[in-house]
Amino acid sequence: MRDESCKWIAATGIGRLRTDFLWRECQKERGAPFDFSKYDAVVASAERTNVQVLPIVYGTPKWARPVYRHLGEFGLWVEALTRRYGNRLPEIEVWNEPNLEQFWGETPNPTNYLAVLKTAYAAAKRGNPDVRVLFGGTSGVPIGFIEEVYRLGGARHFDAMNVHPYSHPHAPEGSLDVKLEELKALMAKYDDADKPIVITEHGWPTHENRVDGAVLRTGLAMARPQKKTWNVVYAVTSSDSDGHPSRTVAAAIENVLPPGSRIEPCFGSRLRERLAQGDVDAVVYPFDETFPVDTFDAVYEFVKAGGTLVDCGGMPMWHACREKSPGVFQRDAMVGCAALRRRLRIHATAYWWNANLPEKGRAFPTAAAKSAGYRGDPAGDWVARFQTPELLKPGDEWLPILTLKDKAEHEAVGASVMRFNSDMKGCVVVSGVMTKGAVAASDETTQARYLVRSLAISLAEGVESYYWYEMRSPETDPTYSEDHFGIMHANLTPKPGWGAYRNFILQRPNGSVQKAGVWHDDLRKTFYPQWTRPDGMRAGVIWQIGSAERKVCAFDSSDMRFTDYTGKVVKPLSTGNGSYALFVDESPLFFVGGHLTEIPESVGR
């Protein structure tokens, strides 16, 4: 399977493979000789298809944890690795996402990571003075973590900056570009602006959506026992590739609502319009801890007047998302989410606030939940976030759905209904069940479009190299996002993303030179990165987020060729003198033969 995967990577035109090189696989016992046989096979397989391997060096053996207290042994392994492979491995990446406990092994600490980075840098150069050392690809772009490494003198101990600026399920615009600009500003602050930036993970998953249906159904039944059908709006924080509200989660919600119920996914002005009509019974927030902060006041008034809000995403209203343009959301870290939760009398808690609470535990339905028809996991549902009634007012009712015993043998509530009978008249259903598949998925077409746009944005921002996560999807669990980032299925049949990636490389071959200057409008709505190919041909790509428009685009050539992101030839109307009327929407449109000479103006739909 490895050889087949490498053949597909080469066929795409990518030419690079990033993969784990784990210390624990090379030295299982302290003092044992290094065994690189597993990775010899990986490197050989890649070389047979002219694919270059980027090793991620991490994976501490049990006997050497924590790694920053075994720097000598770690350095010997890194030195042996770079000496063994020489220029067959021209660069290494020091750790994967060292700002996450999951990969670092304990609470992340920039000081300790720098000690590891410094050791690896010196050891790698001893093994091969020409090897390039990459900063460990961080989860997201954690400016505080990276700046602390810089402040401690870390710039001398890596050759290229490296981040994983994920934004899924949201579109890349307003996220990827902004994060990269913040990173470049930080690097400039520490006189490190000339250092390359690489992205060694990025992508959008195409898993099957699943929602916390048991709590959703039971919560609605307990909130309003007399209601048999529900008219629901799903307050989305992401859109499909056509700019319309994402229907993937809405469809999953619809499947668990009582028969005869209706649901409409909407955002922004449409959400406010629907609530104003007075026929909505419930608002459902996304199941990924996000919520649309722009419409919070309208939702609050809806609940105050008697409506029901459902937030079953784990920690309620944890990540505020603001609509930057129609259908385009970006997280807003400046919003005081705790204050908004208090307005709705939601008091949420977790182990980091209450030491008696478990990080995760199996919770079971209350008698009231069973009477309302709760049908969850007979072994108990895994709960990681909890609620208390301490913000309720006299007359308000507290109806637990799922409970467990905490470390002090007290009852902890993992899902509940608040039924207001005071100055508020509505209901709120909250669940701390962390459901696999709850994070909104992208369909395969959207994944392909986002791939092309992310590549174009990254290169326009000066990123030197870009790795999609990943080539082949394991697809072991249909609802687990990690199993579905690939641009090929588990059986190696391509998704649309594979063809889009291949077409991008054909349109912008290796060795192309990015055109300097403006590449998007002031609103970050229309994007048009451009470049010159190795054959001297001028080229670029254009797309627009939100509603589609026809734009008259002026080029410095009257001999232009156009293809869509799949490689299909497009023949727009020529209006003379190098101008063409292009239909610009969220599907990237490539052009070859010239460059745009001015920002394209809209001439209608």
C-alpha positions in Angstrom: 0.0 0.0 0.0 2.9 2.4 0.7 4.3 1.9 -2.8 0.9 2.6 -4.3 0.4 5.7 -2.2 3.8 7.0 -3.3 2.8 6.4 -6.9 -0.3 8.5 -6.5 1.6 11.2 -4.7 4.0 11.3 -7.7 1.1 11.2 -10.2 -0.4 14.2 -8.5 2.8 16.2 -9.1 3.3 16.8 -5.4 6.7 15.1 -5.1 6.8 15.3 -1.2 5.7 13.0 1.6 5.7 14.0 5.3 5.7 11.1 7.7 6.6 10.1 11.2 10.1 9.0 12.2 9.5 7.9 15.8 12.4 7.6 18.2 10.6 4.8 20.1 10.5 2.7 16.9 14.3 3.0 16.5 15.4 2.4 20.1 12.9 0.5 22.3 15.4 0.0 25.2 17.8 2.4 26.8 21.3 2.0 25.3 20.1 -0.3 22.5 21.6 0.2 19.0 19.4 2.2 16.7 17.2 0.2 14.3 16.3 2.3 11.2 15.0 -0.7 9.2 11.4 0.5 9.2 12.3 3.9 7.9 14.8 2.5 5.4 11.8 0.9 3.7 9.9 4.2 3.8 12.7 6.2 2.2 13.4 3.5 -0.4 9.7 3.3 -1.4 9.5 7.1 -1.8 12.7 7.2 -3.8 11.4 4.6 -6.3 8.8 7.2 -7.3 11.0 10.3 -7.0 9.1 11.4 -3.9 11.0 13.4 -1.3 10.4 12.4 2.4 10.1 14.9 5.2 10.6 13.1 8.5 8.9 14.3 11.7 11.3 13.5 14.5 9.5 12.8 17.8 7.9 9.8 19.6 9.8 9.5 22.8 10.4 5.9 24.2 8.9 5.3 27.6 12.3 5.2 29.2 13.2 8.7 28.0 10.1 10.7 29.1 9.9 13.6 29.3 12.2 14.1 26.4 13.6 17.5 27.7 15.2 15.5 30.6 16.9 13.1 28.2 18.4 15.5 25.7 21.7 13.7 25.4 20.0 10.4 24.2 17.6 12.3 22.0 20.4 14.2 20.3 22.3 11.0 19.7 19.3 9.5 17.9 18.8 12.7 15.7 22.5 12.8 14.8 22.4 9.1 13.9 19.3 9.7 11.7 20.7 12.6 9.7 24.1 10.9 9.3 22.5 7.7 8.1 20.3 9.3 5.4 22.4 12.3 4.5 21.0 14.4 1.7 18.4 11.7 1.0 16.5 13.5 3.8 17.4 17.2 3.1 15.2 18.5 6.0 13.7 17.3 9.2 10.8 18.6 11.3 11.3 18.7 15.1 8.2 17.4 16.7 4.5 17.4 15.6 2.3 20.0 17.2 4.4 20.6 20.3 1.9 23.1 21.6 -0.6 20.3 22.1 -0.6 18.0 25.2 -1.6 15.1 22.9 1.7 15.2 21.1 4.0 16.8 23.6 3.0 14.3 26.3 2.3 16.8 29.1 1.3 20.4 29.4 3.1 22.2 26.5 5.9 24.5 27.6 7.8 26.8 25.1 10.9 26.6 27.3 11.0 22.9 27.3 10.2 22.7 23.6 13.1 25.1 22.8 15.5 22.8 24.7 14.4 20.0 22.5 14.6 22.1 19.3 18.1 23.4 20.3 19.4 19.9 20.9 17.9 18.5 17.6 19.3 21.4 15.6 22.8 20.9 16.8 22.6 17.1 16.5 21.1 17.2 13.0 23.9 19.6 11.8 26.5 17.2 13.3 25.0 14.4 11.3 24.6 16.4 8.1 25.7 20.0 8.0 23.4 20.6 5.0 20.2 19.4 6.6 17.4 22.0 7.0 15.7 22.0 10.4 12.0 23.0 10.6 10.2 24.3 13.7 7.8 21.7 14.9 4.5 22.3 13.0 2.2 23.9 15.6 -1.5 23.2 15.9 -2.9 26.4 14.5 -0.8 29.5 14.7 -0.3 30.0 18.4 1.3 33.4 18.4 2.0 33.3 22.2 3.7 30.0 22.1 5.9 30.9 19.1 6.7 34.3 20.5 8.0 32.8 23.8 10.3 30.6 21.8 11.6 33.7 20.0 11.9 35.7 23.2 14.1 32.9 24.6 16.4 33.1 21.7 15.0 30.3 19.6 15.5 31.9 16.2 19.1 30.5 16.0 17.9 27.0 16.3 15.7 26.4 13.3 15.9 27.2 9.6 12.2 27.4 8.6 9.0 28.3 10.5 6.3 25.7 10.3 2.6 25.9 11.3 -0.7 24.0 10.8 -3.2 26.8 10.3 -6.4 24.7 10.2 -9.7 26.5 10.0 -12.1 23.7 9.2 -15.1 23.6 8.9 -14.8 27.3 7.9 -13.5 28.6 4.6 -9.8 29.6 4.4 -10.4 33.2 3.5 -10.2 35.6 6.5 -8.5 32.8 8.5 -5.5 31.3 6.7 -4.4 34.6 5.2 -4.9 36.6 8.4 -3.0 34.0 10.5 -0.1 34.0 8.1 0.1 37.8 8.2 0.1 37.7 12.0 2.9 35.1 11.9 5.0 37.2 9.5 4.5 40.3 11.6 5.8 38.3 14.7 8.8 37.0 12.8 9.6 40.5 11.6 9.4 41.7 15.2 12.3 39.4 16.1 14.3 40.2 12.9 13.5 36.8 11.4 11.3 37.9 8.5 13.6 36.4 5.8 13.2 32.9 7.2 11.0 30.6 5.1 7.5 29.6 6.2 6.1 26.2 5.5 2.8 24.6 6.2 3.2 20.9 6.9 -0.5 20.2 7.7 -3.7 21.7 6.4 -7.0 20.4 5.1 -10.7 19.8 5.4 -12.3 16.4 6.3 -15.2 14.8 4.5 -16.5 12.6 7.3 -20.1 11.6 8.0 -21.9 14.1 10.2 -23.5 12.8 13.4 -25.2 14.8 16.1 -26.1 14.1 19.8 -29.5 12.8 18.8 -30.4 11.2 22.1 -30.0 14.4 24.1 -31.5 16.5 21.3 -34.7 14.4 21.2 -35.0 14.0 24.9 -34.1 17.6 25.7 -36.9 18.9 23.4 -39.4 16.4 24.9 -38.5 17.5 28.4 -38.5 21.2 27.5 -42.0 21.1 26.0 -43.7 17.8 26.7 -46.9 18.8 24.9 -45.2 19.5 21.6 -45.3 16.7 19.0 -43.5 18.4 16.1 -40.9 21.1 16.0 -40.2 24.0 13.6 -36.4 24.4 14.0 -33.7 26.7 12.7 -30.1 25.6 12.7 -27.9 28.6 13.4 -24.9 27.6 11.3 -21.3 28.9 11.5 -20.1 27.5 8.2 -21.4 27.4 4.6 -21.2 25.0 1.7 -19.0 25.8 -1.3 -21.8 27.7 -3.0 -22.0 30.2 0.0 -25.3 28.8 1.3 -25.8 27.5 4.8 -24.2 24.1 5.4 -26.9 21.4 5.1 -24.8 18.4 6.3 -25.4 18.9 10.0 -28.9 20.1 9.4 -29.8 16.9 7.6 -28.4 14.9 10.6 -30.5 17.0 13.0 -33.6 16.4 10.8 -33.1 12.7 11.0 -33.5 12.7 14.8 -36.4 15.2 15.2 -39.9 13.9 15.8 -41.8 13.0 12.5 -43.4 15.9 10.9 -40.8 18.4 12.2 -39.1 20.9 9.9 -35.6 22.4 9.9 -33.9 25.3 8.0 -30.2 26.0 8.2 -29.6 29.8 8.1 -27.3 32.5 9.3 -27.2 36.3 9.6 -30.2 38.3 8.3 -32.1 35.2 7.4 -31.8 33.9 11.0 -33.1 37.1 12.4 -35.9 37.2 9.8 -37.0 33.6 10.7 -37.1 34.4 14.4 -39.1 37.6 13.7 -41.8 35.6 11.9 -42.8 34.1 15.2 -43.2 30.5 14.0 -39.9 29.1 15.1 -40.0 26.6 18.1 -36.3 26.0 18.6 -32.9 27.3 17.6 -30.1 24.7 17.4 -26.5 25.8 17.7 -23.7 23.9 16.0 -22.4 20.7 17.7 -18.7 21.9 17.6 -18.7 24.4 20.5 -19.2 27.4 18.1 -22.0 29.8 17.9 -22.9 32.8 15.6 -22.3 35.8 18.0 -23.7 38.3 15.5 -27.3 36.9 16.1 -27.0 36.2 19.8 -29.2 39.2 20.8 -32.0 37.9 18.5 -31.6 34.4 20.0 -31.6 35.8 23.5 -34.9 37.7 22.9 -36.3 34.5 21.3 -35.6 32.4 24.4 -36.7 35.2 26.7 -40.1 35.3 25.0 -40.6 31.5 25.2 -38.4 29.8 22.5 -36.1 26.9 23.0 -32.3 27.0 22.4 -30.4 23.7 22.0 -26.6 23.7 22.5 -25.3 20.2 22.5 -21.7 20.7 21.4 -19.7 20.0 24.5 -18.9 23.3 26.1 -21.8 25.6 25.3 -21.1 28.8 23.4 -17.4 28.3 23.7 -16.1 29.8 20.4 -17.8 32.9 19.1 -17.9 33.1 15.3 -18.6 36.4 13.5 -19.9 36.7 10.0 -17.4 38.7 8.1 -19.3 38.7 4.9 -22.4 36.7 3.8 -21.8 33.1 4.8 -18.1 33.6 5.8 -17.4 33.2 9.5 -14.3 33.8 11.5 -13.7 33.2 15.2 -13.6 36.2 17.4 -11.5 35.7 20.5 -12.4 39.1 21.8 -16.0 38.2 22.6 -16.8 37.5 26.3 -18.5 34.2 25.9 -18.9 33.6 29.6 -21.0 36.8 29.9 -23.2 35.7 27.1 -23.7 32.3 28.7 -24.7 34.1 32.0 -27.4 36.0 30.2 -29.0 32.7 29.3 -28.3 31.4 32.8 -26.0 28.7 31.5 -23.4 27.8 34.1 -20.9 25.4 32.4 -17.9 23.8 34.1 -15.2 21.3 33.4 -12.2 19.6 35.1 -9.9 22.6 34.6 -12.3 24.7 36.8 -13.4 22.0 39.2 -10.8 19.4 40.2 -13.5 17.0 41.3 -14.8 16.6 37.8 -13.3 13.9 35.5 -11.8 14.9 32.2 -14.3 12.4 30.7 -16.7 10.0 32.3 -19.7 7.8 31.4 -23.0 9.4 32.3 -26.4 7.8 32.6 -29.9 9.0 32.0 -32.1 10.3 34.9 -35.5 8.8 35.6 -37.1 11.9 33.9 -34.9 11.4 30.8 -35.9 7.7 30.6 -39.5 8.7 30.9 -39.0 11.2 28.0 -37.7 8.3 25.8 -33.9 8.7 26.2 -32.1 6.1 24.1 -28.3 6.5 24.4 -25.4 4.1 24.9 -26.4 1.4 27.4 -22.8 1.5 28.7 -23.2 5.2 29.4 -22.5 8.3 27.2 -19.1 9.9 27.4 -19.4 13.4 28.9 -16.6 15.9 29.2 -18.4 19.1 30.1 -20.9 19.7 32.9 -23.6 22.2 34.1 -24.9 23.5 37.4 -28.2 25.4 38.2 -26.5 28.2 40.1 -27.6 31.0 37.8 -31.3 30.1 37.8 -33.8 32.4 39.3 -36.8 31.6 41.6 -39.4 29.8 39.5 -37.0 28.4 37.0 -36.7 24.6 36.7 -33.6 22.5 36.4 -34.1 19.1 34.7 -30.9 16.9 34.5 -30.8 14.5 31.6 -27.4 12.7 32.2 -25.5 12.4 35.4 -22.5 10.7 36.9 -20.6 10.6 40.3 -17.6 13.0 40.4 -14.4 12.2 42.4 -16.1 13.4 45.6 -19.1 11.1 45.0 -21.3 14.1 44.2 -23.7 14.2 41.3 -22.4 15.9 38.2 -24.8 16.8 35.4 -23.5 16.3 31.9 -26.7 17.2 30.0 -29.7 19.2 31.2 -32.8 21.3 30.5 -33.4 24.7 32.0 -37.1 25.6 31.8 -37.6 29.3 32.7 -40.6 30.5 34.6 -39.4 33.8 35.9 -38.6 36.9 33.8 -37.7 34.5 31.0 -40.2 32.1 29.6 -38.2 29.8 27.2 -36.0 26.8 27.6 -32.3 25.9 27.1 -31.0 22.4 26.4 -27.3 21.9 27.1 -25.2 18.8 26.6 -21.6 18.0 27.4 -21.5 14.9 25.3 -18.6 15.1 22.9 -20.0 13.3 19.8 -17.8 12.0 17.0 -18.8 13.5 13.7 -20.3 16.6 15.3 -17.8 19.0 13.7 -19.3 20.0 10.4 -17.9 18.1 7.5 -17.1 19.5 4.1 -18.5 17.6 1.1 -15.9 16.4 -1.4 -16.6 19.2 -3.8 -16.1 21.8 -1.1 -12.9 20.1 0.0 -11.5 20.4 -3.5 -12.4 24.1 -3.9 -10.9 24.9 -0.4 -7.7 23.0 -1.4 -7.1 25.1 -4.4 -8.0 28.4 -2.6 -5.7 27.4 0.3 -2.8 26.6 -1.9 -3.2 29.9 -3.8 -3.6 32.0 -0.6 -0.5 30.3 1.0 1.7 30.9 -2.0 0.5 34.5 -2.3 1.4 35.0 1.4 4.9 33.8 0.7 4.7 30.3 2.0 7.5 28.2 0.6 5.9 24.8 0.7 2.5 23.4 1.6 1.5 19.9 2.7 -2.1 18.8 2.6 -3.3 16.5 5.4 -3.4 13.8 4.0 -3.2 11.8 0.7 -5.1 8.7 1.6 -8.0 8.6 4.1 -8.0 5.6 6.5 -11.8 5.8 6.6 -11.9 3.4 9.6 -14.6 5.3 11.4 -17.2 7.1 9.1 -17.8 9.8 11.7 -14.2 10.5 12.8 -12.9 13.6 11.1 -9.3 12.4 11.4 -10.1 9.5 9.1 -11.4 11.6 6.2 -8.9 14.4 5.5 -7.4 12.6 2.5 -7.9 13.5 -1.1 -8.2 9.8 -1.9 -10.4 7.1 -0.4 -9.0 4.2 1.6 -9.1 2.0 -1.5 -7.0 4.7 -3.4 -9.8 5.9 -5.6 -9.5 9.7 -6.0 -11.8 12.3 -4.5 -12.3 15.5 -6.4 -9.6 17.0 -4.3 -7.0 14.8 -5.9 -7.8 16.1 -9.4 -8.0 19.7 -8.1 -4.5 19.4 -6.6 -3.1 17.9 -9.8 -4.7 20.6 -11.8 -3.3 23.3 -9.5 0.2 22.0 -10.0 -0.3 21.9 -13.8 -1.5 25.5 -13.7 1.2 26.7 -11.3 4.2 24.4 -11.9 7.1 24.1 -9.5 9.5 27.1 -10.2 6.7 29.6 -10.8 7.3 33.1 -9.4 4.6 34.8 -7.5 3.5 38.2 -8.8 4.1 40.9 -6.1 1.5 43.4 -5.2 -2.2 43.3 -4.4 -4.0 39.9 -4.8 -7.4 40.5 -3.1 -9.8 43.4 -2.7 -10.0 45.5 0.5 -13.0 43.4 1.8 -11.2 40.1 1.2 -14.1 39.0 -0.9 -12.5 38.7 -4.4 -9.1 37.0 -4.6 -6.8 36.9 -7.6 -3.2 35.6 -6.9 -1.0 35.6 -10.0 2.4 34.2 -11.0 4.8 33.7 -13.9 5.4 30.1 -14.8 8.9 28.6 -15.6 8.0 28.7 -19.4 7.5 32.5 -19.1 3.7 32.3 -19.3 1.8 34.7 -17.0 -1.0 33.1 -15.1 -3.2 33.3 -12.0 -6.5 32.2 -10.4 -9.6 34.2 -9.4 -12.5 33.4 -7.1 -15.0 35.2 -4.9 -16.6 34.2 -1.6 -20.2 34.9 -1.0 -22.6 35.5 -3.8 -21.5 35.0 -7.4 -21.0 37.9 -9.8 -20.1 38.6 -13.3 -16.9 40.7 -13.5 -15.3 42.4 -16.5 -11.6 41.6 -16.0 -8.9 43.4 -18.0 -5.7 41.5 -18.8 -2.4 42.6 -20.3 -3.0 40.1 -23.2 -5.9 39.4 -25.5 -4.9 35.8 -25.9 -6.2 34.3 -22.6 -7.1 30.7 -21.8 -9.3 29.7 -18.9 -10.0 26.5 -17.0 -12.0 25.8 -13.8 -10.4 24.2 -10.7 -11.1 20.7 -12.1 -9.2 21.4 -15.3 -12.3 21.9 -17.6 -11.9 24.5 -20.3 -14.0 27.6 -19.8 -14.7 30.0 -22.7 -15.9 33.4 -21.3 -17.1 36.2 -23.5 -14.4 38.5 -24.8 -15.3 42.2 -24.6 -12.3 43.3 -26.6 -8.9 44.8 -25.8 -7.9 42.0 -23.4 -11.1 42.2 -21.3 -13.3 39.2 -20.5 -16.6 38.9 -18.7 -16.0 36.2 -16.1 -18.5 34.5 -13.9 -16.7 34.6 -10.6 -17.9 32.5 -7.6 -16.4 30.2 -5.0 -15.1 27.8 -7.6 -11.5 29.0 -8.5 -11.0 29.9 -12.2 -7.5 29.7 -13.6 -6.2 32.0 -16.4 -3.1 31.7 -18.5 -1.6 34.1 -21.1 -1.5 37.3 -19.1 -2.0 39.1 -15.8 -4.9 41.1 -14.5 -4.2 44.8 -14.9 -6.7 46.1 -12.5 -9.0 45.0 -9.7 -12.0 43.5 -11.4 -15.3 45.3 -11.1 -18.7 43.7 -10.7 -21.3 44.1 -13.5 -24.1 42.0 -11.9 -25.0 38.4 -11.4 
